[in-house]
Amino acid sequence: MPDYDTTAPEASPVKVLIAGGFGVGKTTLVEAISEIDPLRTEERLTAAGVGVDDLDGIESKTATTVAMDFGRITLTDAGVVLYLFGTPGQERFWFMWDDLLHGALGAIVLVDTRRLDRSFPAIDFFENRGLPFIIGANCFHGEQPYTAEEIKAALHLRDPNTPVLLLDARSREDVRSALLSLLELLIAKVQVPAPV
């Protein structure tokens, strides 16, 4: 029979959505941080998507998430297990976002600064539903054409305190920092007293 450490505290489960437009790096982010082999529901892009999928700026993309990605990471120092649910980015799959939203405490909205206009629907989704989120500006190939402040201004976020982070979705350390930033935001929101 295995020995279990009964003195170790149980980690609290937290559901987090990884959202954003088509081709911003959601699957890559989940893969970069997950301590388990992530569940992926990717399918090859086919001729059926011509005229439906906008590949402008991401012409080399060959596959897309059609349901969700799923990964898990234990943040021992924070005492939580994060369950990461990556949303599909194509508009025709957005109907699944409301289902994925159930039970989520927060989200990382990935944006591609080369195609910032594609970020507005994801941001609107979370702002309209009141789910706390941070912005992760995925710096593809190390490119940082804009500062976090410039990105924040361009996105016209309703809450000016929404964190905007520059990150590389392939970097485990960048992703971990973004997740910790999201947790800090969630903790701060819980600690704010309700108006009397």
N, C-alpha and C positions, 0 to 999 in steps of 0.2 A: 504494500500500500504506500502511495507517495506521501512524503512529508509536506504539509502545508503550513505556511507561516500564518497563524491565526491572529498575530498581533499587527500584521500589516493592514492599514486602512483600505477599504474598498474604494476604487476610483469611481468617480461619478461619470455616468455616460452623458455625452453632449452631442446632439445631432447638429451638424453644420452643412450648409449647402455651399457648393462651389459653382457659381453661375457666371453667365456672360454670354456674349454673342458667339456666333459661328466662328470657330478657328482661333479663339483667344488663348488656348492652352489649358483648358480645364482638365482634360484627361492626363496631360503631362504633369500638372500640379499634383493630382491625386497619386499618380505613380511615383512621383519624386519623394513623397513623405510617408506613404502607407507602409506599415510594418507587416502587412500581409500581402499576398499577391492580390492586387485589386481586381474586382469584378469589372469587366469592360464589356460594353455592348456596342462595339464599333462594327460598322459595315463599310464595305468599299463604296466609294462614290461611283455612280454609273451614269450612263447616258440619260437615264430617266430624270436625273437632277438638273440637266442642262436647262437653263431658263428659269429654274426654281431656286437653285442654290447659287448665291452670289459669291463667286470665287475671286472677285476683284481684290488683289493684294495678297491672296493666299493660293495662287494658282498651283502650287506644288502639293496641296493637300489632297490625299488620296482616300481617306477614310473619315467617317464621322460617327459620333455617338448617337444612337437612335433611341435609347431609353435612359440610361444613367450609368455613371461610374460609381463604384463603391470602394472605399478604403477605410482603414482604421489606424489611429496612432495614439499611443499612450503617452501622455505628458506627465511623467511621474512627479516632477517638481510642482506641477499645478494640481495634481491629484485628480486628473480627469482622463477619460478615454474619449477621444473624438471620433465620431462616426461621420465620415465624409461622403456626401452624396453629390456627385457631379451631375449637373443638369445637361440635357441636350441643348445645343446652341441654335439649331435651325428653327426658324419660325414655325414650321409645320409640326414641330414636336413640343411647342411651348404649352400645349394643353396639359402636359404632365407636370409642369412646375407647381401647380396648386396641390397636387397629390404629394409631391416631394416635400412641400413646405410643412406638412403636418408634423408637429413635434420638433421642428427645427428651432434652435435658440438664436441662430445668427447665420450670416453668410459672408463669403468673400466674393465680391463681384470683380471678375477679371476684365480688364479692358486692354485693348490693343491701341496704342497711341497712333499707329499708322491708319487706323480706321475707327477713330473715336466716336463718330456718329452712330456706329453699330452698338454702342454701349447704352444708349438711352432707354431702350425697352427694358433691359434687365434692371437698371437703376429705378425706373418708374415702377416696376413690379414690386420691388422691396419697399420703396417709399410708400406706395399705396397700401401695402399690407402691414406696414409698421414693424417689419422685422429688422432688427439692428444689423448693419453690415459695414464692412470696410471695403475700400477700393484697392485692388492690387493691379497696378499698371505693369503688365508683363513686358519687360525690356528684352525683346527678341534679339538674340545674338549680341547681347551686351549694349544694344543701342539705348541711349537715354536722351532723346531729342527734346524732352520737356522736363521741367522740374515738377515735383509733386504739387506745388502751389499753382503752377500753370495748368496742370491737369484738373485740379479741383475747380479752378475758375471756369474752365471750358465745359465742365460737366454740369454746372449750375445746380449743385446739390442743395436740397431743401434744408438739410441740417449742415451748417457750416463747420460743425465739429466732427463730421464724418472723416475718419482717417483715410488718407491717400498714401499708399506705400509704393515705392518702386521696387520691383522684384523680378527675379528670373524664375519662372515656373519650373525649371529643371533643377534648381538648387534646393536641396533638402533644407539647408540652413535658412535661406530666404523664406521658404514656405513655412518653416517652423516659427520664424519671427512674425510672419503675417498671422498665423493662427494664435500666437500668444497675444498679439495686438488685438485681435478679435475678442479673445477671452477678457482682456483688460476692459474693453468697451462694454462687454456684457456685464461684468462685475460692477463697473461704474454706474450703469443704468439701474441695476438692482439696488444700489446703495443710495440713489437719489431719493429723498423723501417726497412723497406725494403732496401736492398742494392741499392746504386745508380749506 
